[in-house]
């Protein structure tokens, strides 16, 4: 079973993708530039709030630089959730 993620309409616009209810992790990660993939995965695994700058390839072939901060927290019910925000 593929992992699915919720994205905001604004993130779909930045990414150059058509908005939908959920996006698969595999589909999203394939757009990260190969030279930036290891650093992005390190930040994603750590979820320590570090900021990372990386390239994103839109379906049109246009490459955009994004800046993200990834962190983790838990709800009152102890359910973990992750926050990833991006800006250009």
C-alpha positions in Angstrom: 0.0 0.0 0.0 1.4 3.4 -1.0 1.7 6.1 1.5 -0.5 9.1 0.7 -0.1 12.7 1.8 -2.4 15.7 2.0 -1.2 18.9 0.3 -2.6 22.4 0.4 -3.9 23.9 -2.9 -1.0 26.4 -2.8 1.6 23.6 -2.6 0.0 21.9 -5.7 0.3 25.3 -7.5 4.0 25.6 -6.6 4.7 22.0 -7.6 2.9 22.4 -10.9 0.5 19.5 -10.2 -3.3 19.3 -10.5 -4.9 19.5 -7.0 -6.5 16.3 -5.7 -7.5 14.9 -2.3 -4.2 13.1 -1.7 -0.8 12.6 -3.4 1.4 9.5 -3.1 4.7 9.8 -1.4 6.4 8.1 -4.4 4.9 10.6 -6.9 6.0 13.6 -4.8 9.5 12.4 -4.1 10.2 11.6 -7.8 10.0 15.4 -8.4 12.9 16.2 -6.1 16.1 16.8 -8.1 18.4 13.7 -7.9 21.3 15.8 -6.6 19.2 17.0 -3.7 17.4 13.8 -2.8 19.8 12.5 -0.1 19.8 15.8 1.8 16.0 16.0 1.5 15.6 12.5 2.9 18.0 13.2 5.7 16.0 16.2 6.8 12.7 14.3 6.4 14.0 11.4 8.5 15.3 13.7 11.3 12.2 15.9 11.4 14.2 18.2 13.7 13.0 21.5 12.2 16.1 22.1 10.0 15.6 24.1 6.9 16.5 22.6 3.6 16.8 24.2 0.1 16.3 21.9 -2.8 15.2 21.8 -6.5 11.8 20.6 -7.6 11.1 19.6 -11.2 7.6 20.5 -12.3 5.8 18.3 -15.0 6.6 21.0 -17.5 10.3 20.5 -16.9 10.7 23.8 -15.2 13.0 23.5 -12.1 12.1 25.6 -9.0 14.1 26.1 -5.9 12.1 25.4 -2.7 12.9 25.9 0.9 11.3 23.6 3.5 11.3 23.0 7.2 10.3 19.6 8.5 9.2 18.9 12.0 7.2 16.4 13.9 4.8 16.6 16.8 2.0 14.5 18.3 -1.7 15.2 18.9 -3.3 15.0 22.3 -4.2 11.4 21.4 -0.5 10.7 20.9 -0.9 10.4 17.1 2.2 11.7 15.3 1.9 14.1 12.5 4.5 15.8 10.3 4.6 19.3 9.0 6.4 20.2 5.9 6.2 23.7 4.6 7.6 25.1 1.4 8.3 28.5 -0.1 10.0 29.6 -3.1 
